Amino acid sequence: MKIIRQRRGLTLRKMLLTAAAMGAVPLSAFAKDLPPTPEGAQKLSAIFATYLGTPPAGAPSSITVVPEDGHYDVAVDLAAMAAPLKDTGFSLDPATIKYQLTEQDDGTWRVAGDAFPSISLRVKNVAESIEINGYKFEGIFDPALAVFKSSQLSLDNQKVKAHGPQIDETIDINALKLVQSATPAADGAISLAAHEDFGATTMAISVTPANAAPDAKPVPISVQLAAALADIGLDGVSIHKALDVWAFVVAHPNRAEIAANEPAFKELLRALVPVNFKLTEKVETKQISVEAPQGRFGLTGARFGVVAASAPGAKSSAEYDLAMDGLSLPAGLLPSAMSDLVPTAFNIDIKASGFDLGAGADEAINDLHFSGDGPVIAEADGASIFAKMKGGAPIAIELLPSHVVAPQIDLTVEGQVHIEGARPSGTMKVRVRNFDKTVAAIKALGPLASPQMLGGLALAKTLGKSESDGALTWVAEYGVDGAIKVNGMPLGKAP
């Protein structure tokens, strides 16, 4: 699996690099409505070079710009772009993406592409091919925003194949569509929204563990996902400032050059702080099934979301929620007595707040040192960065109402912990419906239910508070002195 992660990481970075080349470079030098000219093509080439670098002497350029009738033809040579990664074991066969850039009379640019080449690449000893059919991209790039003010990307299907000593993989993705828009926000920042629809996806994977015996057979795994969707929102980010940092790194491509210009680099980084942004992401899919040697694992639905916000002072927060419905396991995987206790659905919602990302980022920038070959941030500086991020206020970790359901379990839990000083403090509330049925199912486990477990359940019932619907609740309080109370009753003594 490590090989898969490394290979996908490099592939993803190359795709992002290409997208950035076409969608996040400031073309403000061409704010007037001018027809394509050789001089204009040279200026465009210079702008791309600012953010993608220039090739070594004698090497081909990764991007060429040619003026045509009413537009500029832009060709992105992916193999040339990947050439600097050759020493890492990454290589890519010749493949070129072509776009048409048309200058608009309002200073924006229309960008269009209607084909995507087949790609063959290698990451060390793993070979991969990518085939995309029905590719189409249209967008309006706004130099004032430094991103597309609107864009649409679609494809009919995509097939990815990978082969290596320990893995064979095939991924088929049906129709995909992405719609994106951006508007100006305060202080030169932007607000961006994107919606993506994925068609049904099938994956067939055959993996041989690294420590397997020489005659071991590969482990086959197949995954089927129904249609999925994703929504992403980003507010309060300055793309122009981020591109200034990017251009600096391109102009100083190695650590020694950055070290020689470290103060200037840090000033560019500080321009991004304090950050005042919000990131939201929601992903949802239905009907997931996994066929493995143990049998079929299934879900009728899954969804997760992330909300991260940074604000001046100790007002930053992050929330993560995950939910799964209709969980099913292969028959015979677990003892039959456990079937009543295996969750079939759950949701977990966790939020952390009260920290200062801006102060932590500023301290991290102060602690950056590029001279030498050691870590750019010394391990000893980690504590000071955390201290700045924590600030003077307590960090609150909140477990918002979360639910676990099984045939004989119906449990809701919520609570909050404050991290301040040597010991945390907080409360936790647990609510269980049909508690007696849950206990009976646990007793049915026989030897798997230890006397200590059964004794703990008996004590829990004694301490539980009955609700009007028959449910039992427990409210646990944790003091800074280490003392614990359950429904107001002390348990033991404070340390």
QUISULZI-V880579 format. One record per helix or strand of 2 or more residues. SS is the DSSP state (@ for helix, = for strand). FROM is the first residue (numbers start at 1). TO is the last residue. If there is no record, write none. Layout:
ss->(SS & SS)
from->(FROM & FROM)
to->(TO & TO)
//
This chain:
ss->(@ & @ & @ & = & = & @ & = & = & = & = & = & = & = & = & = & = & @ & = & = & = & = & @ & @ & @ & = & = & = & @ & = & @ & @ & = & = & = & @ & @ & @ & = & = & = & =)
from->(2 & 28 & 38 & 63 & 72 & 78 & 90 & 96 & 109 & 119 & 126 & 136 & 147 & 157 & 167 & 176 & 186 & 190 & 201 & 219 & 228 & 239 & 255 & 262 & 277 & 295 & 316 & 336 & 343 & 357 & 379 & 395 & 409 & 425 & 435 & 446 & 451 & 465 & 472 & 484 & 489)
to->(23 & 30 & 52 & 67 & 77 & 88 & 92 & 103 & 113 & 123 & 133 & 142 & 155 & 164 & 173 & 184 & 188 & 198 & 207 & 225 & 237 & 251 & 260 & 270 & 292 & 310 & 325 & 341 & 355 & 366 & 390 & 406 & 419 & 432 & 443 & 448 & 463 & 466 & 478 & 486 & 491)
//
